Amino acid sequence: MELTVGGLRAASVLARNVPRPVASGLTRVLSVGAARLSPDQRLMAERNIRRAHGPAYADAAVRRDTQRVFDSYARYWLDSLRLPSLDVAAVDQGFSIEGLEHLEDPLTRGQGPILALPHLGGWEWAARWLITVQGWKVAAVVEQLEPPELYEWFLDYRRDLGMHVVPLGPSAGSESAAALAAGEIMCLLCDRDISGTGIEVEFFGERTRLPGGPALMALRTGAPLLPGAAYFQGHRCHGVVLAPLDTVRRGKLRADVERVTQDLAHSLEGLIRRAPEQWHLLQPNWPSDYEALGLPVPTGAPGPTA
């Protein structure tokens, strides 16, 4: 499912001007086509469904939920492209949340929390709600994309939602720390290690790597690290924010980062298992995924779980 700036601009116009039932019908057609035309991504979705449900999950249920992954991803794009044009009342009516107190508590002390999220459901709706309804400041780290025009489109899009955008790069750490010190909520998508230099963890029973940045940032700044997710529920979104992880220093920094990142992996597992058919992670994320695709396993990837 290759994205282009022209395609996103056209889809944005369509999403904002076509009645929701019509747009939903179109996204369903597109999601079915995408699932059929994207065998590698479909395989990754199937493997993730089995990870979440276990080996006893029926093949028919796996096939059904795999299509639902593509349906959910299409829904994500429809909602995301509509978001900048929605007024405060529409954003509020489309969202509910549990665990809001875990965000409120540090913010009342002037401390920005770290919201650690998987690629699941509609996290940008949650961010829009926090900004427009609660009046809080939200920051997000954005990875570099190719071509540059596509990357600039995503930067502008998230700025239109009201986010403080932090480009992923050498200054991302210091800029993120400054945002937290200024009382901003820092949103970090952290169920996939893009750099290949993350922390080795057990995640859904297999060894892989997850970004160490959320844990490192929490340990260094004292900001609470809150696992969270935003789920699609009918025509609305529902956010869940869990209690802060234990980020008290116990020893050497490296060991503490490893411990907290493993705790975060377990929390993400629980959040994903609530709705694995909304988990939009369609890239290889474990060494066994590369093997299943017939690709070489990246150098330095973790070995199998003992």
HELIX and SHEET records of a PDB file:
HELIX    1   1 VAL A    5  ASN A   17  1                                  13    
HELIX    2   2 ARG A   20  LEU A   37  1                                  18    
HELIX    3   3 PRO A   39  HIS A   53  1                                  15    
HELIX    4   4 ASP A   59  ARG A   82  1                                  24    
HELIX    5   5 LEU A   83  SER A   85  5                                   3    
HELIX    6   6 VAL A   88  GLN A   93  1                                   6    
HELIX    7   7 GLU A  101  THR A  108  1                                   8    
HELIX    8   8 TRP A  123  THR A  132  1                                  10    
HELIX    9   9 PRO A  148  ASP A  160  1                                  13    
HELIX   10  10 ALA A  172  ALA A  181  1                                  10    
HELIX   11  11 GLY A  213  THR A  221  1                                   9    
HELIX   12  12 LEU A  253  ARG A  273  1                                  21    
HELIX   13  13 PRO A  276  GLN A  278  5                                   3    
HELIX   14  14 PRO A  287  ALA A  292  1                                   6    
SHEET    1   A 7 PHE A  95  GLU A  98  0                                        
SHEET    2   A 7 ARG A 236  VAL A 241  1                                        
SHEET    3   A 7 LEU A 225  GLN A 233 -1                                        
SHEET    4   A 7 ILE A 114  LEU A 117  1                                        
SHEET    5   A 7 ILE A 185  LEU A 189  1                                        
SHEET    6   A 7 VAL A 138  VAL A 142  1                                        
SHEET    7   A 7 HIS A 164  PRO A 167  1                                        
SHEET    1   B 2 ILE A 199  PHE A 203  0                                        
SHEET    2   B 2 GLU A 206  LEU A 210 -1                                        
END                                                                             
